[in-house]
Amino acid sequence: MHIGLFHSDLPQPGRKAGGASVVVHRLANALAERGDDRVTVYSLDACPADAAYEHVRLFKRAPWLLNSKVARMLLLPALLNFVDFGDVDVLHFHGDDWFYVLRNRPSVRTLHGSALREAQSARSRKRRLAQYLTFGLEKLSAHFADVSLGVGEDARSIYNAGRAIDNGVDLQRFHPGPKSANPSILFVGTWSGRKRGQFLFEQFQRHVLPQIPLAELIMVSDHCDPGPGVRWVETPDDQTLASLYRSAWVFAYPSVYEGFGIPYIEAMASGVAVLASPNAGAAHILQDGSCGTIVDDASFGPALCRLIEDAALRNEFERKGIERSAHFSWPLIAQEHRKIYQSILSR
């Protein structure tokens, strides 16, 4: 079977990759490493150095297609009708395909969360309108695909997708290790918007430092204000990020919306207790709080202090998190995807 996957961009050195970019790259690697199929990924940028799959770079002479949000939303999906996908048996799209109507082979569309939920949690009017528009376009994508997959039950329900699917975690890269000598809290996300890095920064200054003066907050983020006890790491490579996870005492993630939430399972696989704000992804991965702590904003700072100071509670969540993360290993997730491809081709 020849499997083709499409996403506009893939992880690149020195650039913060989006969740879907990482998922496509790691799913393609997991499928290729099985050795049963030929796997080709189509994107608008370069092939990552650790790719185990074949790669085709589309529209090399038009880099602005990737860099322009308007072109990526309105022009690129139409241009897919003119792409030669060769002898690919099944095409799996992960975005930007809503105007691809001349489909001459079976196709799958994964909805990574929901633009509707993104719109509902948006802080600016401009972003809210853009996400509502994207939601309508994503509905088109789901309509044109032979099979649509929602990452998480919430996305499956919103798009009336054929089934819910999970993303995976690289258990060879993300695994437990020695902890930092002093209490450390890790955040991986953006300073503003729904990830709310600034909110965590403020909670750390207001609640944690007065109670635990030796604590450190490590912000893997696009921006970070200077502050006592705070270390900013802007764009770490995969090895550095995995090391930061392993050494952390707590992974704190006050995101108001996650369709799935890859950082949750990366932290859990690394043996780190997770503190999250309520959202669909956190509820699914943390099993409604049995594998981590889910609290509202008023309780976030005190809950963070409690996790740092209560070693027994922290160790319990570390153990449960490691067990839970095993269900999201990439070989298992790749096997589920392959079954879906085979079911389409057997019709």
N, C-alpha and C positions, 0 to 999 in steps of 0.2 A: 504494500500500500504506500502511495506517495502522499504525504500529508503536507499541506501548505498552510502557513499561518501568516497573518498580516497584522502589523501595527505600525503606525507612522514612525515611531522612534523606538530605539533600543537603548539599554544602559551604555553610557559613555564615560570614560575617565574624566574626573573634574566637573561633572555635571550631575546635579541631583536628578535621579531618574524617578518618573512617576510610577505608581504602583502597577499599572497595567503593563508598562514597559518591562519591568522586572519579571512579572508573571509570564509574559510571552517568552522572554529569553530563557527562563528556567524551565518552563513547560516544554519548550522545544528541545532543550538539552536533555531533559528526562526522557522524552520520547525517542530521541536519537540514540541515547545511551542504552536503551533496551535492545537495539540491534535488529529489530523486526521490520522496521520500515525506513523509507527514505523521508527525510524531513527537510523542508525548505522554508525559510522565513523571509518574507518580503517586507522591506521598510524603506524609509527615505534617507536614512543615515548609514553610517558604517557598521560593519559587523563587529561585535564585541570580541576581544582577544580570546576569551575562553569558550567560544561557541563550538559545540559539537555537531552542529547542523550545517547545512548548506545555506547560503545567503544570497539574495538578489537585491541590489540597491535600485530603487525606482526613481525616475525623474532626476538623475544626477545633475542635469544642467539647470534645474530649477530649485535650488536650495530654499528659496523663499516660500515654497509650498509648505515646508515644515515650520519655518520661522514666523509665518503670518497666520494669526488665529483665524482671520476671515477666510483666507485661501484654504486653510486646512478644514474649515467647517463646510464651506460651500462649493469649492472647486475640486479639491482632491477626491471627494467621494464620487463625483461624476467622471473624473479621469480614470478611475478604476475600470470603467467599461472598455477602455482601450488598452488595458494591460494584458499581455500574453502570459498566462500562468502555466504554459507548457503542458506537461502530462500529469499535473497534479490531480489526484483522485477526489480529494475533499479539501475544501478551503475553510479555514477557521479564522473569522474576523474578530478583532478585539476593539474596534472603534473606527470611525471615519469611513463608513461604508454605506451610508443611508441612501445614496443616489446610485449605487451599483445595482442596476436592474437587469443587465444582460448576463445573467448567471447561467452558464452552460454546464455546470457541474454542481454536485451537492455542496451546501455551505452550512456552516455553524456560526452562530453569533453569541459571544459571551457578553453579558451586561455586567460590568464591574461596579456594583452598586447602582445608584439611581440619581440621575440629574434632577429628578423631582425633589428628592431629599436634599440634594445640594442646594437647590433653590430655596427650599424652606429654611435652611440653616444659614443662608448667605447674609452677610452683614451690610452689603452695599446694594443699591438698586440696580446698578449696571450688571453686577454678577448675577443677581437674582433673575433678571430678564434673560441673560445669556443662558443660564441653566434651564429655564423654562423652555427656551427654544431648543436647546440640546435634548431635552426630554422628549419633545415631539419628534425630533429626528431619530432618536434611539428607538422610538416606537416603530418607525419605518424600517429600521434595521432588523428588528425582531420579526416584522411582518415578512420581509423578503427572504429571510433565512429558512432553510428546511427544518433546522432545530435551533431553538434559542435557549440559552442557559443563563440563569440568574445566579450571580455569586452571592449566596446567602438566600434565605427564605423570603426576606423582605423584597429583594430585587426580583425574585421569581414571581412573587405575587403582583407587584406593581406592573411588570411587563407581560404578565400572563405567560411566562416562559414555560417551556416544556418540562424543565426540571431545575432544581437547585444544584449548584456545584460548589466545591470548595477550592481555594487556592492552596498552595503548598509551602513547605519550608525546607531548606537545605540542612538536613540534620548533621551532615559532615562539617559544615561551616559553623552552624549555630549549635553549640553544645555547652554544657556546664564547665566551669573552671574556677580558679581561685578568685575570691572576692577582694575588693580594695580594703586597705587597712582601716580607713575611716568610712563612715556611712556615705554612700553615693547614690544619687538619683539620676536616672537617665531619661531624656526626652528625645524622640526622633520625629521631627515634623516641621511645621512652619510657625513662625512667630505670630502671625496674625491669621485671620480667617478661622475656619472651623477647627483646625488643629489646636489653636489656642496656647501656643508656647508662652505668650506674654502672661496669660492667666496663671500658668504654672510658676513662672518666674515670680510673680507677685505673691502667690501662696507660699513659696519657698522663703521669701524675704519676711513675710508677715508671721508665719507659723513655725517653720522648721528651724531657721537660724537662731531665733531667741531661745528655743527649747533644746536644740542640738547644735551647738556652735561649731563643731568639727565637721558637720555635714557639707557635702559638695553636690552642686547641681550641674550636670553635664548636658549642655544644650546642643544637640545635633540639629541645626536649624539654618534657615536662610538669613536670619538676623538674630541678634541678641544684644540687649542693653548691658553695659558693664554693671557689675554688682558684686558685693562680697560673697565669696563661696561659690561663684559661678564660673564655669569654664565653657567657652564657646568653641565647638568643632563644626566648621561649616560644611565641608564636602569630604568626609572620610572615604577611603576605599573600602571594599568589602571586608578585608581582613581586619582593618582598624575598627570598623563598625562592630564586627563580631566580637572583638576583644573588649570593646566598651560595654557591650551587652553582658558578657561573662563576668566582668568585674563589678557590675552594678549590684546594689542591694535591692533597689526598687526600680521598676520601670513605670513611670507616671505618664499617663496619656489622657489629657482632658478633652479629647476631641468630641464634638457634639454630634458628629455623624461619621460612621464608617460602614460601608456596605459589607466589608469583611474585616479588614484591619490586619495587614501583613505584620506590622510591628508587634502586635500582640503575640503572635505565634513565634516570631523570632525571639522575643524576650522569654517566653515560656520554655522554648527549646533550649535556651541558654541557662535555664535554671534561675530565673529572676521572677520575684513576686510582682504581680501586675496590679496597678491601681488605675481605674478607668472611670470616665464619666458615662452616664447611661446613653447607649445607642444600640442599634440592631447588631452591628458587628461584635461589639463587646459582649452582648447577651449571648450570642451564638458561640463564640470561641471560649468565653469564660464560663459557659454553661450557667448563665443567670447568676453568676457570683460564686459558684462552688469551686472554681479554679482560680479565682482572683477577686479583688474587691471592686465593686461598682458603687459609686456614691454620687450624690448631688453636689452642687457647687459649695453649699454652705458647710458640707462635711469634708470637703476635699483636703484642706490643709491639716486638720486634726487626724484624718485617716492616714495621711502621709507620715505624720509623726508616729502614729501607732505602729505602722508597718516597720518603720526603722527600729523602734524600741522593743517590739515584741518578736523576739527571735523565733519562738515556737510557731507563731502564726505565719511568719515569713517562710520558715522552713516547710510548713505544711503546703503553702501555695507553690513553693518551688517544686516540691515532689509531685503535686497534682498537675502542675503545668508541664513538667517533663513527660508525664504519662499522657496527657491530653495532646501534646504536640506530635506524638508518634502517629496519630491518626491523620496528620497532614503532611506526611513525608512525600516528596515529589514522585518517587516510584509508584506509590499508591494512587496519587492524583493523576499521574500520566496513564496508568492502567484504566482508570475510570474514563478518561477522555478517549482512549483508544477504543473502548467498548462502544462509546457513542458514535465514533466514526464508522466502525464496522456495522453498527445497526442501520445507519443511513445507507451505506453501500449495499446492504443485503436486501433493501426494499425493492 
